[in-house]
């Protein structure tokens, strides 16, 4: 059991430290995202360490300390996005309908060629801002029909699934 806890702690420490690297590999950058999950794992791991390991050994307290540091680090990233943290923007007490902003975001997926379906959604909901992800030059050709109603735009057509277009009435 001690070996399993040691391995789990090592993996948690590695997953916590990887995002500190500037390495661009997807696996390294991917460790920026499961912070809540890593915090839960760290909390459970501390509980296991305290309940199952020998408190007389210094190794136990080194593992608990390392896990606690990992938990604190992950919570430092997660807590500002929870109800436990003070909101940065105050909620509007009496929202005015004419002061609302509507945004439609669509991940169109470059190989998808159903531009008419997206244009129908835009015409149906009439958003103030349309944001498309994974859009290329083909999509831009179809989305440019929105220019009359949405004259402000930023376009970055790419064929590698990283293209993006923004069309706005404002």
Phi and psi in radians as a Rosetta constraint file:
Dihedral C 1 N 2 CA 2 C 2 CIRCULARHARMONIC -1.066 0.35
Dihedral N 2 CA 2 C 2 N 3 CIRCULARHARMONIC -0.670 0.35
Dihedral C 2 N 3 CA 3 C 3 CIRCULARHARMONIC -1.123 0.35
Dihedral N 3 CA 3 C 3 N 4 CIRCULARHARMONIC -0.743 0.35
Dihedral C 3 N 4 CA 4 C 4 CIRCULARHARMONIC -1.091 0.35
Dihedral N 4 CA 4 C 4 N 5 CIRCULARHARMONIC -0.738 0.35
Dihedral C 4 N 5 CA 5 C 5 CIRCULARHARMONIC -1.156 0.35
Dihedral N 5 CA 5 C 5 N 6 CIRCULARHARMONIC -0.689 0.35
Dihedral C 5 N 6 CA 6 C 6 CIRCULARHARMONIC -1.097 0.35
Dihedral N 6 CA 6 C 6 N 7 CIRCULARHARMONIC -0.784 0.35
Dihedral C 6 N 7 CA 7 C 7 CIRCULARHARMONIC -1.123 0.35
Dihedral N 7 CA 7 C 7 N 8 CIRCULARHARMONIC -0.778 0.35
Dihedral C 7 N 8 CA 8 C 8 CIRCULARHARMONIC -1.073 0.35
Dihedral N 8 CA 8 C 8 N 9 CIRCULARHARMONIC -0.717 0.35
Dihedral C 8 N 9 CA 9 C 9 CIRCULARHARMONIC -1.137 0.35
Dihedral N 9 CA 9 C 9 N 10 CIRCULARHARMONIC -0.750 0.35
Dihedral C 9 N 10 CA 10 C 10 CIRCULARHARMONIC -1.060 0.35
Dihedral N 10 CA 10 C 10 N 11 CIRCULARHARMONIC -0.743 0.35
Dihedral C 10 N 11 CA 11 C 11 CIRCULARHARMONIC -1.144 0.35
Dihedral N 11 CA 11 C 11 N 12 CIRCULARHARMONIC -0.694 0.35
Dihedral C 11 N 12 CA 12 C 12 CIRCULARHARMONIC -1.117 0.35
Dihedral N 12 CA 12 C 12 N 13 CIRCULARHARMONIC -0.772 0.35
Dihedral C 12 N 13 CA 13 C 13 CIRCULARHARMONIC -1.080 0.35
Dihedral N 13 CA 13 C 13 N 14 CIRCULARHARMONIC -0.754 0.35
Dihedral C 13 N 14 CA 14 C 14 CIRCULARHARMONIC -1.099 0.35
Dihedral N 14 CA 14 C 14 N 15 CIRCULARHARMONIC -0.785 0.35
Dihedral C 14 N 15 CA 15 C 15 CIRCULARHARMONIC -1.125 0.35
Dihedral N 15 CA 15 C 15 N 16 CIRCULARHARMONIC -0.540 0.35
Dihedral C 15 N 16 CA 16 C 16 CIRCULARHARMONIC -1.328 0.35
Dihedral N 16 CA 16 C 16 N 17 CIRCULARHARMONIC -0.661 0.35
Dihedral C 16 N 17 CA 17 C 17 CIRCULARHARMONIC -1.413 0.35
Dihedral N 17 CA 17 C 17 N 18 CIRCULARHARMONIC -0.488 0.35
Dihedral C 17 N 18 CA 18 C 18 CIRCULARHARMONIC -0.938 0.35
Dihedral N 18 CA 18 C 18 N 19 CIRCULARHARMONIC -0.793 0.35
Dihedral C 18 N 19 CA 19 C 19 CIRCULARHARMONIC -1.123 0.35
Dihedral N 19 CA 19 C 19 N 20 CIRCULARHARMONIC -0.291 0.35
Dihedral C 19 N 20 CA 20 C 20 CIRCULARHARMONIC -1.235 0.35
Dihedral N 20 CA 20 C 20 N 21 CIRCULARHARMONIC -0.364 0.35
Dihedral C 20 N 21 CA 21 C 21 CIRCULARHARMONIC -1.284 0.35
Dihedral N 21 CA 21 C 21 N 22 CIRCULARHARMONIC 2.613 0.35
Dihedral C 21 N 22 CA 22 C 22 CIRCULARHARMONIC -1.606 0.35
Dihedral N 22 CA 22 C 22 N 23 CIRCULARHARMONIC 0.134 0.35
Dihedral C 22 N 23 CA 23 C 23 CIRCULARHARMONIC -1.086 0.35
Dihedral N 23 CA 23 C 23 N 24 CIRCULARHARMONIC 2.347 0.35
Dihedral C 23 N 24 CA 24 C 24 CIRCULARHARMONIC -1.462 0.35
Dihedral N 24 CA 24 C 24 N 25 CIRCULARHARMONIC -0.045 0.35
Dihedral C 24 N 25 CA 25 C 25 CIRCULARHARMONIC -1.006 0.35
Dihedral N 25 CA 25 C 25 N 26 CIRCULARHARMONIC 2.480 0.35
Dihedral C 25 N 26 CA 26 C 26 CIRCULARHARMONIC -1.028 0.35
Dihedral N 26 CA 26 C 26 N 27 CIRCULARHARMONIC -0.621 0.35
Dihedral C 26 N 27 CA 27 C 27 CIRCULARHARMONIC -1.171 0.35
Dihedral N 27 CA 27 C 27 N 28 CIRCULARHARMONIC -0.722 0.35
Dihedral C 27 N 28 CA 28 C 28 CIRCULARHARMONIC -1.144 0.35
Dihedral N 28 CA 28 C 28 N 29 CIRCULARHARMONIC -0.863 0.35
Dihedral C 28 N 29 CA 29 C 29 CIRCULARHARMONIC -1.151 0.35
Dihedral N 29 CA 29 C 29 N 30 CIRCULARHARMONIC -0.524 0.35
Dihedral C 29 N 30 CA 30 C 30 CIRCULARHARMONIC -1.129 0.35
Dihedral N 30 CA 30 C 30 N 31 CIRCULARHARMONIC -0.402 0.35
Dihedral C 30 N 31 CA 31 C 31 CIRCULARHARMONIC -1.293 0.35
Dihedral N 31 CA 31 C 31 N 32 CIRCULARHARMONIC -0.079 0.35
Dihedral C 31 N 32 CA 32 C 32 CIRCULARHARMONIC -1.285 0.35
Dihedral N 32 CA 32 C 32 N 33 CIRCULARHARMONIC -0.313 0.35
Dihedral C 32 N 33 CA 33 C 33 CIRCULARHARMONIC -1.699 0.35
Dihedral N 33 CA 33 C 33 N 34 CIRCULARHARMONIC -0.662 0.35
Dihedral C 33 N 34 CA 34 C 34 CIRCULARHARMONIC -1.497 0.35
Dihedral N 34 CA 34 C 34 N 35 CIRCULARHARMONIC 0.771 0.35
Dihedral C 34 N 35 CA 35 C 35 CIRCULARHARMONIC -1.141 0.35
Dihedral N 35 CA 35 C 35 N 36 CIRCULARHARMONIC -0.725 0.35
Dihedral C 35 N 36 CA 36 C 36 CIRCULARHARMONIC -1.099 0.35
Dihedral N 36 CA 36 C 36 N 37 CIRCULARHARMONIC -0.763 0.35
Dihedral C 36 N 37 CA 37 C 37 CIRCULARHARMONIC -1.108 0.35
Dihedral N 37 CA 37 C 37 N 38 CIRCULARHARMONIC -0.721 0.35
Dihedral C 37 N 38 CA 38 C 38 CIRCULARHARMONIC -1.154 0.35
Dihedral N 38 CA 38 C 38 N 39 CIRCULARHARMONIC -0.611 0.35
Dihedral C 38 N 39 CA 39 C 39 CIRCULARHARMONIC -1.149 0.35
Dihedral N 39 CA 39 C 39 N 40 CIRCULARHARMONIC -0.726 0.35
Dihedral C 39 N 40 CA 40 C 40 CIRCULARHARMONIC -1.125 0.35
Dihedral N 40 CA 40 C 40 N 41 CIRCULARHARMONIC -0.775 0.35
Dihedral C 40 N 41 CA 41 C 41 CIRCULARHARMONIC -1.045 0.35
Dihedral N 41 CA 41 C 41 N 42 CIRCULARHARMONIC -0.747 0.35
Dihedral C 41 N 42 CA 42 C 42 CIRCULARHARMONIC -1.095 0.35
Dihedral N 42 CA 42 C 42 N 43 CIRCULARHARMONIC -0.739 0.35
Dihedral C 42 N 43 CA 43 C 43 CIRCULARHARMONIC -1.118 0.35
Dihedral N 43 CA 43 C 43 N 44 CIRCULARHARMONIC -0.763 0.35
Dihedral C 43 N 44 CA 44 C 44 CIRCULARHARMONIC -1.131 0.35
Dihedral N 44 CA 44 C 44 N 45 CIRCULARHARMONIC -0.709 0.35
Dihedral C 44 N 45 CA 45 C 45 CIRCULARHARMONIC -1.130 0.35
Dihedral N 45 CA 45 C 45 N 46 CIRCULARHARMONIC -0.686 0.35
Dihedral C 45 N 46 CA 46 C 46 CIRCULARHARMONIC -1.080 0.35
Dihedral N 46 CA 46 C 46 N 47 CIRCULARHARMONIC -0.760 0.35
Dihedral C 46 N 47 CA 47 C 47 CIRCULARHARMONIC -1.046 0.35
Dihedral N 47 CA 47 C 47 N 48 CIRCULARHARMONIC -0.790 0.35
Dihedral C 47 N 48 CA 48 C 48 CIRCULARHARMONIC -1.090 0.35
Dihedral N 48 CA 48 C 48 N 49 CIRCULARHARMONIC -0.780 0.35
Dihedral C 48 N 49 CA 49 C 49 CIRCULARHARMONIC -1.069 0.35
Dihedral N 49 CA 49 C 49 N 50 CIRCULARHARMONIC -0.762 0.35
Dihedral C 49 N 50 CA 50 C 50 CIRCULARHARMONIC -1.229 0.35
Dihedral N 50 CA 50 C 50 N 51 CIRCULARHARMONIC -0.631 0.35
Dihedral C 50 N 51 CA 51 C 51 CIRCULARHARMONIC -1.413 0.35
Dihedral N 51 CA 51 C 51 N 52 CIRCULARHARMONIC -0.597 0.35
Dihedral C 51 N 52 CA 52 C 52 CIRCULARHARMONIC -1.879 0.35
Dihedral N 52 CA 52 C 52 N 53 CIRCULARHARMONIC -0.369 0.35
Dihedral C 52 N 53 CA 53 C 53 CIRCULARHARMONIC -1.618 0.35
Dihedral N 53 CA 53 C 53 N 54 CIRCULARHARMONIC 2.760 0.35
Dihedral C 53 N 54 CA 54 C 54 CIRCULARHARMONIC -1.292 0.35
Dihedral N 54 CA 54 C 54 N 55 CIRCULARHARMONIC 2.032 0.35
Dihedral C 54 N 55 CA 55 C 55 CIRCULARHARMONIC -1.202 0.35
Dihedral N 55 CA 55 C 55 N 56 CIRCULARHARMONIC -0.289 0.35
Dihedral C 55 N 56 CA 56 C 56 CIRCULARHARMONIC -1.374 0.35
Dihedral N 56 CA 56 C 56 N 57 CIRCULARHARMONIC -0.298 0.35
Dihedral C 56 N 57 CA 57 C 57 CIRCULARHARMONIC -1.521 0.35
Dihedral N 57 CA 57 C 57 N 58 CIRCULARHARMONIC 2.401 0.35
Dihedral C 57 N 58 CA 58 C 58 CIRCULARHARMONIC -1.144 0.35
Dihedral N 58 CA 58 C 58 N 59 CIRCULARHARMONIC -0.569 0.35
Dihedral C 58 N 59 CA 59 C 59 CIRCULARHARMONIC -1.006 0.35
Dihedral N 59 CA 59 C 59 N 60 CIRCULARHARMONIC -0.661 0.35
Dihedral C 59 N 60 CA 60 C 60 CIRCULARHARMONIC -1.045 0.35
Dihedral N 60 CA 60 C 60 N 61 CIRCULARHARMONIC -0.809 0.35
Dihedral C 60 N 61 CA 61 C 61 CIRCULARHARMONIC -1.292 0.35
Dihedral N 61 CA 61 C 61 N 62 CIRCULARHARMONIC -0.454 0.35
Dihedral C 61 N 62 CA 62 C 62 CIRCULARHARMONIC -1.183 0.35
Dihedral N 62 CA 62 C 62 N 63 CIRCULARHARMONIC -0.767 0.35
Dihedral C 62 N 63 CA 63 C 63 CIRCULARHARMONIC -1.122 0.35
Dihedral N 63 CA 63 C 63 N 64 CIRCULARHARMONIC -0.784 0.35
Dihedral C 63 N 64 CA 64 C 64 CIRCULARHARMONIC -1.082 0.35
Dihedral N 64 CA 64 C 64 N 65 CIRCULARHARMONIC -0.746 0.35
Dihedral C 64 N 65 CA 65 C 65 CIRCULARHARMONIC -1.118 0.35
Dihedral N 65 CA 65 C 65 N 66 CIRCULARHARMONIC -0.787 0.35
Dihedral C 65 N 66 CA 66 C 66 CIRCULARHARMONIC -1.075 0.35
Dihedral N 66 CA 66 C 66 N 67 CIRCULARHARMONIC -0.740 0.35
Dihedral C 66 N 67 CA 67 C 67 CIRCULARHARMONIC -1.172 0.35
Dihedral N 67 CA 67 C 67 N 68 CIRCULARHARMONIC -0.679 0.35
Dihedral C 67 N 68 CA 68 C 68 CIRCULARHARMONIC -1.128 0.35
Dihedral N 68 CA 68 C 68 N 69 CIRCULARHARMONIC -0.674 0.35
Dihedral C 68 N 69 CA 69 C 69 CIRCULARHARMONIC -1.128 0.35
Dihedral N 69 CA 69 C 69 N 70 CIRCULARHARMONIC -0.733 0.35
Dihedral C 69 N 70 CA 70 C 70 CIRCULARHARMONIC -1.072 0.35
Dihedral N 70 CA 70 C 70 N 71 CIRCULARHARMONIC -0.772 0.35
Dihedral C 70 N 71 CA 71 C 71 CIRCULARHARMONIC -1.067 0.35
Dihedral N 71 CA 71 C 71 N 72 CIRCULARHARMONIC -0.816 0.35
Dihedral C 71 N 72 CA 72 C 72 CIRCULARHARMONIC -1.072 0.35
Dihedral N 72 CA 72 C 72 N 73 CIRCULARHARMONIC -0.740 0.35
Dihedral C 72 N 73 CA 73 C 73 CIRCULARHARMONIC -1.097 0.35
Dihedral N 73 CA 73 C 73 N 74 CIRCULARHARMONIC -0.803 0.35
Dihedral C 73 N 74 CA 74 C 74 CIRCULARHARMONIC -1.142 0.35
Dihedral N 74 CA 74 C 74 N 75 CIRCULARHARMONIC -0.719 0.35
Dihedral C 74 N 75 CA 75 C 75 CIRCULARHARMONIC -1.156 0.35
Dihedral N 75 CA 75 C 75 N 76 CIRCULARHARMONIC -0.570 0.35
Dihedral C 75 N 76 CA 76 C 76 CIRCULARHARMONIC -1.015 0.35
Dihedral N 76 CA 76 C 76 N 77 CIRCULARHARMONIC -0.606 0.35
Dihedral C 76 N 77 CA 77 C 77 CIRCULARHARMONIC -1.422 0.35
Dihedral N 77 CA 77 C 77 N 78 CIRCULARHARMONIC -0.587 0.35
Dihedral C 77 N 78 CA 78 C 78 CIRCULARHARMONIC -1.525 0.35
Dihedral N 78 CA 78 C 78 N 79 CIRCULARHARMONIC -0.752 0.35
Dihedral C 78 N 79 CA 79 C 79 CIRCULARHARMONIC -0.972 0.35
Dihedral N 79 CA 79 C 79 N 80 CIRCULARHARMONIC -0.648 0.35
Dihedral C 79 N 80 CA 80 C 80 CIRCULARHARMONIC -1.049 0.35
Dihedral N 80 CA 80 C 80 N 81 CIRCULARHARMONIC -0.274 0.35
Dihedral C 80 N 81 CA 81 C 81 CIRCULARHARMONIC -1.792 0.35
Dihedral N 81 CA 81 C 81 N 82 CIRCULARHARMONIC 0.257 0.35
Dihedral C 81 N 82 CA 82 C 82 CIRCULARHARMONIC -1.990 0.35
Dihedral N 82 CA 82 C 82 N 83 CIRCULARHARMONIC 2.997 0.35
Dihedral C 82 N 83 CA 83 C 83 CIRCULARHARMONIC -1.219 0.35
Dihedral N 83 CA 83 C 83 N 84 CIRCULARHARMONIC -0.225 0.35
Dihedral C 83 N 84 CA 84 C 84 CIRCULARHARMONIC -1.367 0.35
Dihedral N 84 CA 84 C 84 N 85 CIRCULARHARMONIC -0.144 0.35
Dihedral C 84 N 85 CA 85 C 85 CIRCULARHARMONIC -1.920 0.35
Dihedral N 85 CA 85 C 85 N 86 CIRCULARHARMONIC 2.618 0.35
Dihedral C 85 N 86 CA 86 C 86 CIRCULARHARMONIC -1.174 0.35
Dihedral N 86 CA 86 C 86 N 87 CIRCULARHARMONIC 2.348 0.35
Dihedral C 86 N 87 CA 87 C 87 CIRCULARHARMONIC -1.211 0.35
Dihedral N 87 CA 87 C 87 N 88 CIRCULARHARMONIC 2.436 0.35
Dihedral C 87 N 88 CA 88 C 88 CIRCULARHARMONIC -1.408 0.35
Dihedral N 88 CA 88 C 88 N 89 CIRCULARHARMONIC -0.541 0.35
Dihedral C 88 N 89 CA 89 C 89 CIRCULARHARMONIC -2.045 0.35
Dihedral N 89 CA 89 C 89 N 90 CIRCULARHARMONIC 2.197 0.35
Dihedral C 89 N 90 CA 90 C 90 CIRCULARHARMONIC -1.277 0.35
Dihedral N 90 CA 90 C 90 N 91 CIRCULARHARMONIC 2.523 0.35
Dihedral C 90 N 91 CA 91 C 91 CIRCULARHARMONIC -1.268 0.35
Dihedral N 91 CA 91 C 91 N 92 CIRCULARHARMONIC 2.522 0.35
Dihedral C 91 N 92 CA 92 C 92 CIRCULARHARMONIC -1.297 0.35
Dihedral N 92 CA 92 C 92 N 93 CIRCULARHARMONIC 2.241 0.35
Dihedral C 92 N 93 CA 93 C 93 CIRCULARHARMONIC -1.328 0.35
Dihedral N 93 CA 93 C 93 N 94 CIRCULARHARMONIC -0.667 0.35
Dihedral C 93 N 94 CA 94 C 94 CIRCULARHARMONIC -2.353 0.35
Dihedral N 94 CA 94 C 94 N 95 CIRCULARHARMONIC 1.479 0.35
Dihedral C 94 N 95 CA 95 C 95 CIRCULARHARMONIC -1.113 0.35
Dihedral N 95 CA 95 C 95 N 96 CIRCULARHARMONIC 2.405 0.35
Dihedral C 95 N 96 CA 96 C 96 CIRCULARHARMONIC -1.698 0.35
Dihedral N 96 CA 96 C 96 N 97 CIRCULARHARMONIC 2.226 0.35
Dihedral C 96 N 97 CA 97 C 97 CIRCULARHARMONIC -1.010 0.35
Dihedral N 97 CA 97 C 97 N 98 CIRCULARHARMONIC -0.524 0.35
Dihedral C 97 N 98 CA 98 C 98 CIRCULARHARMONIC -1.403 0.35
Dihedral N 98 CA 98 C 98 N 99 CIRCULARHARMONIC -0.050 0.35
Dihedral C 98 N 99 CA 99 C 99 CIRCULARHARMONIC -1.940 0.35
Dihedral N 99 CA 99 C 99 N 100 CIRCULARHARMONIC 0.327 0.35
Dihedral C 99 N 100 CA 100 C 100 CIRCULARHARMONIC -1.608 0.35
Dihedral N 100 CA 100 C 100 N 101 CIRCULARHARMONIC 2.580 0.35
Dihedral C 100 N 101 CA 101 C 101 CIRCULARHARMONIC -2.016 0.35
Dihedral N 101 CA 101 C 101 N 102 CIRCULARHARMONIC 2.230 0.35
Dihedral C 101 N 102 CA 102 C 102 CIRCULARHARMONIC -1.948 0.35
Dihedral N 102 CA 102 C 102 N 103 CIRCULARHARMONIC 2.347 0.35
Dihedral C 102 N 103 CA 103 C 103 CIRCULARHARMONIC -2.219 0.35
Dihedral N 103 CA 103 C 103 N 104 CIRCULARHARMONIC 2.276 0.35
Dihedral C 103 N 104 CA 104 C 104 CIRCULARHARMONIC -1.964 0.35
Dihedral N 104 CA 104 C 104 N 105 CIRCULARHARMONIC 2.133 0.35
Dihedral C 104 N 105 CA 105 C 105 CIRCULARHARMONIC -1.981 0.35
Dihedral N 105 CA 105 C 105 N 106 CIRCULARHARMONIC 2.340 0.35
Dihedral C 105 N 106 CA 106 C 106 CIRCULARHARMONIC -2.391 0.35
Dihedral N 106 CA 106 C 106 N 107 CIRCULARHARMONIC 2.129 0.35
Dihedral C 106 N 107 CA 107 C 107 CIRCULARHARMONIC -1.531 0.35
Dihedral N 107 CA 107 C 107 N 108 CIRCULARHARMONIC 1.742 0.35
Dihedral C 107 N 108 CA 108 C 108 CIRCULARHARMONIC -1.415 0.35
Dihedral N 108 CA 108 C 108 N 109 CIRCULARHARMONIC -0.335 0.35
Dihedral C 108 N 109 CA 109 C 109 CIRCULARHARMONIC 1.048 0.35
Dihedral N 109 CA 109 C 109 N 110 CIRCULARHARMONIC 1.889 0.35
Dihedral C 109 N 110 CA 110 C 110 CIRCULARHARMONIC -0.771 0.35
Dihedral N 110 CA 110 C 110 N 111 CIRCULARHARMONIC -0.824 0.35
Dihedral C 110 N 111 CA 111 C 111 CIRCULARHARMONIC -1.185 0.35
Dihedral N 111 CA 111 C 111 N 112 CIRCULARHARMONIC -0.322 0.35
Dihedral C 111 N 112 CA 112 C 112 CIRCULARHARMONIC -1.160 0.35
Dihedral N 112 CA 112 C 112 N 113 CIRCULARHARMONIC 2.323 0.35
Dihedral C 112 N 113 CA 113 C 113 CIRCULARHARMONIC -2.091 0.35
Dihedral N 113 CA 113 C 113 N 114 CIRCULARHARMONIC 0.531 0.35
Dihedral C 113 N 114 CA 114 C 114 CIRCULARHARMONIC -1.751 0.35
Dihedral N 114 CA 114 C 114 N 115 CIRCULARHARMONIC 1.004 0.35
Dihedral C 114 N 115 CA 115 C 115 CIRCULARHARMONIC -1.107 0.35
Dihedral N 115 CA 115 C 115 N 116 CIRCULARHARMONIC -0.593 0.35
Dihedral C 115 N 116 CA 116 C 116 CIRCULARHARMONIC -1.055 0.35
Dihedral N 116 CA 116 C 116 N 117 CIRCULARHARMONIC -0.648 0.35
Dihedral C 116 N 117 CA 117 C 117 CIRCULARHARMONIC -1.122 0.35
Dihedral N 117 CA 117 C 117 N 118 CIRCULARHARMONIC -0.729 0.35
Dihedral C 117 N 118 CA 118 C 118 CIRCULARHARMONIC -1.179 0.35
Dihedral N 118 CA 118 C 118 N 119 CIRCULARHARMONIC -0.749 0.35
Dihedral C 118 N 119 CA 119 C 119 CIRCULARHARMONIC -1.097 0.35
Dihedral N 119 CA 119 C 119 N 120 CIRCULARHARMONIC -0.616 0.35
Dihedral C 119 N 120 CA 120 C 120 CIRCULARHARMONIC -1.102 0.35
Dihedral N 120 CA 120 C 120 N 121 CIRCULARHARMONIC -0.730 0.35
Dihedral C 120 N 121 CA 121 C 121 CIRCULARHARMONIC -1.092 0.35
Dihedral N 121 CA 121 C 121 N 122 CIRCULARHARMONIC -0.738 0.35
Dihedral C 121 N 122 CA 122 C 122 CIRCULARHARMONIC -1.104 0.35
Dihedral N 122 CA 122 C 122 N 123 CIRCULARHARMONIC -0.755 0.35
Dihedral C 122 N 123 CA 123 C 123 CIRCULARHARMONIC -1.181 0.35
Dihedral N 123 CA 123 C 123 N 124 CIRCULARHARMONIC -0.571 0.35
Dihedral C 123 N 124 CA 124 C 124 CIRCULARHARMONIC -1.250 0.35
Dihedral N 124 CA 124 C 124 N 125 CIRCULARHARMONIC -0.840 0.35
Dihedral C 124 N 125 CA 125 C 125 CIRCULARHARMONIC -1.622 0.35
Dihedral N 125 CA 125 C 125 N 126 CIRCULARHARMONIC -0.316 0.35
Dihedral C 125 N 126 CA 126 C 126 CIRCULARHARMONIC 0.788 0.35
Dihedral N 126 CA 126 C 126 N 127 CIRCULARHARMONIC 1.071 0.35
Dihedral C 126 N 127 CA 127 C 127 CIRCULARHARMONIC -1.214 0.35
Dihedral N 127 CA 127 C 127 N 128 CIRCULARHARMONIC 2.736 0.35
Dihedral C 127 N 128 CA 128 C 128 CIRCULARHARMONIC -1.286 0.35
Dihedral N 128 CA 128 C 128 N 129 CIRCULARHARMONIC -0.566 0.35
Dihedral C 128 N 129 CA 129 C 129 CIRCULARHARMONIC -2.355 0.35
Dihedral N 129 CA 129 C 129 N 130 CIRCULARHARMONIC 2.364 0.35
Dihedral C 129 N 130 CA 130 C 130 CIRCULARHARMONIC -2.034 0.35
Dihedral N 130 CA 130 C 130 N 131 CIRCULARHARMONIC 2.247 0.35
Dihedral C 130 N 131 CA 131 C 131 CIRCULARHARMONIC -2.130 0.35
Dihedral N 131 CA 131 C 131 N 132 CIRCULARHARMONIC 2.171 0.35
Dihedral C 131 N 132 CA 132 C 132 CIRCULARHARMONIC -1.980 0.35
Dihedral N 132 CA 132 C 132 N 133 CIRCULARHARMONIC 2.483 0.35
Dihedral C 132 N 133 CA 133 C 133 CIRCULARHARMONIC -2.030 0.35
Dihedral N 133 CA 133 C 133 N 134 CIRCULARHARMONIC 2.623 0.35
Dihedral C 133 N 134 CA 134 C 134 CIRCULARHARMONIC 1.091 0.35
Dihedral N 134 CA 134 C 134 N 135 CIRCULARHARMONIC 0.553 0.35
Dihedral C 134 N 135 CA 135 C 135 CIRCULARHARMONIC -1.720 0.35
Dihedral N 135 CA 135 C 135 N 136 CIRCULARHARMONIC 2.494 0.35
Dihedral C 135 N 136 CA 136 C 136 CIRCULARHARMONIC -2.056 0.35
Dihedral N 136 CA 136 C 136 N 137 CIRCULARHARMONIC -2.918 0.35
Dihedral C 136 N 137 CA 137 C 137 CIRCULARHARMONIC -1.109 0.35
Dihedral N 137 CA 137 C 137 N 138 CIRCULARHARMONIC -0.634 0.35
Dihedral C 137 N 138 CA 138 C 138 CIRCULARHARMONIC -1.059 0.35
Dihedral N 138 CA 138 C 138 N 139 CIRCULARHARMONIC -0.799 0.35
Dihedral C 138 N 139 CA 139 C 139 CIRCULARHARMONIC -1.125 0.35
Dihedral N 139 CA 139 C 139 N 140 CIRCULARHARMONIC -0.698 0.35
Dihedral C 139 N 140 CA 140 C 140 CIRCULARHARMONIC -1.039 0.35
Dihedral N 140 CA 140 C 140 N 141 CIRCULARHARMONIC -0.721 0.35
Dihedral C 140 N 141 CA 141 C 141 CIRCULARHARMONIC -1.012 0.35
Dihedral N 141 CA 141 C 141 N 142 CIRCULARHARMONIC -0.672 0.35
Dihedral C 141 N 142 CA 142 C 142 CIRCULARHARMONIC -1.381 0.35
Dihedral N 142 CA 142 C 142 N 143 CIRCULARHARMONIC -0.646 0.35
Dihedral C 142 N 143 CA 143 C 143 CIRCULARHARMONIC -1.267 0.35
Dihedral N 143 CA 143 C 143 N 144 CIRCULARHARMONIC -0.431 0.35
Dihedral C 143 N 144 CA 144 C 144 CIRCULARHARMONIC -1.122 0.35
Dihedral N 144 CA 144 C 144 N 145 CIRCULARHARMONIC -0.242 0.35
Dihedral C 144 N 145 CA 145 C 145 CIRCULARHARMONIC -1.165 0.35
Dihedral N 145 CA 145 C 145 N 146 CIRCULARHARMONIC -0.233 0.35
Dihedral C 145 N 146 CA 146 C 146 CIRCULARHARMONIC -1.470 0.35
Dihedral N 146 CA 146 C 146 N 147 CIRCULARHARMONIC -0.138 0.35
Dihedral C 146 N 147 CA 147 C 147 CIRCULARHARMONIC -0.956 0.35
Dihedral N 147 CA 147 C 147 N 148 CIRCULARHARMONIC -0.574 0.35
Dihedral C 147 N 148 CA 148 C 148 CIRCULARHARMONIC -1.173 0.35
Dihedral N 148 CA 148 C 148 N 149 CIRCULARHARMONIC -0.750 0.35
Dihedral C 148 N 149 CA 149 C 149 CIRCULARHARMONIC -1.493 0.35
Dihedral N 149 CA 149 C 149 N 150 CIRCULARHARMONIC -0.455 0.35
Dihedral C 149 N 150 CA 150 C 150 CIRCULARHARMONIC -2.229 0.35
Dihedral N 150 CA 150 C 150 N 151 CIRCULARHARMONIC 1.371 0.35
Dihedral C 150 N 151 CA 151 C 151 CIRCULARHARMONIC -1.289 0.35
Dihedral N 151 CA 151 C 151 N 152 CIRCULARHARMONIC -0.272 0.35
Dihedral C 151 N 152 CA 152 C 152 CIRCULARHARMONIC -1.731 0.35
Dihedral N 152 CA 152 C 152 N 153 CIRCULARHARMONIC 2.275 0.35
Dihedral C 152 N 153 CA 153 C 153 CIRCULARHARMONIC -2.642 0.35
Dihedral N 153 CA 153 C 153 N 154 CIRCULARHARMONIC 2.741 0.35
Dihedral C 153 N 154 CA 154 C 154 CIRCULARHARMONIC -2.300 0.35
Dihedral N 154 CA 154 C 154 N 155 CIRCULARHARMONIC 2.239 0.35
Dihedral C 154 N 155 CA 155 C 155 CIRCULARHARMONIC -2.215 0.35
Dihedral N 155 CA 155 C 155 N 156 CIRCULARHARMONIC 2.299 0.35
Dihedral C 155 N 156 CA 156 C 156 CIRCULARHARMONIC -2.445 0.35
Dihedral N 156 CA 156 C 156 N 157 CIRCULARHARMONIC 1.338 0.35
Dihedral C 156 N 157 CA 157 C 157 CIRCULARHARMONIC -1.303 0.35
Dihedral N 157 CA 157 C 157 N 158 CIRCULARHARMONIC 2.166 0.35
Dihedral C 157 N 158 CA 158 C 158 CIRCULARHARMONIC -2.337 0.35
Dihedral N 158 CA 158 C 158 N 159 CIRCULARHARMONIC 2.542 0.35
Dihedral C 158 N 159 CA 159 C 159 CIRCULARHARMONIC -1.596 0.35
Dihedral N 159 CA 159 C 159 N 160 CIRCULARHARMONIC 0.106 0.35
Dihedral C 159 N 160 CA 160 C 160 CIRCULARHARMONIC -1.863 0.35
Dihedral N 160 CA 160 C 160 N 161 CIRCULARHARMONIC 0.390 0.35
Dihedral C 160 N 161 CA 161 C 161 CIRCULARHARMONIC 1.269 0.35
Dihedral N 161 CA 161 C 161 N 162 CIRCULARHARMONIC 0.243 0.35
Dihedral C 161 N 162 CA 162 C 162 CIRCULARHARMONIC -2.011 0.35
Dihedral N 162 CA 162 C 162 N 163 CIRCULARHARMONIC 0.196 0.35
Dihedral C 162 N 163 CA 163 C 163 CIRCULARHARMONIC -1.226 0.35
Dihedral N 163 CA 163 C 163 N 164 CIRCULARHARMONIC 2.725 0.35
Dihedral C 163 N 164 CA 164 C 164 CIRCULARHARMONIC -2.664 0.35
Dihedral N 164 CA 164 C 164 N 165 CIRCULARHARMONIC 2.448 0.35
Dihedral C 164 N 165 CA 165 C 165 CIRCULARHARMONIC -2.326 0.35
Dihedral N 165 CA 165 C 165 N 166 CIRCULARHARMONIC 2.477 0.35
Dihedral C 165 N 166 CA 166 C 166 CIRCULARHARMONIC -2.263 0.35
Dihedral N 166 CA 166 C 166 N 167 CIRCULARHARMONIC 2.208 0.35
Dihedral C 166 N 167 CA 167 C 167 CIRCULARHARMONIC -2.134 0.35
Dihedral N 167 CA 167 C 167 N 168 CIRCULARHARMONIC 2.399 0.35
Dihedral C 167 N 168 CA 168 C 168 CIRCULARHARMONIC -2.479 0.35
Dihedral N 168 CA 168 C 168 N 169 CIRCULARHARMONIC 2.540 0.35
Dihedral C 168 N 169 CA 169 C 169 CIRCULARHARMONIC -1.409 0.35
Dihedral N 169 CA 169 C 169 N 170 CIRCULARHARMONIC -0.365 0.35
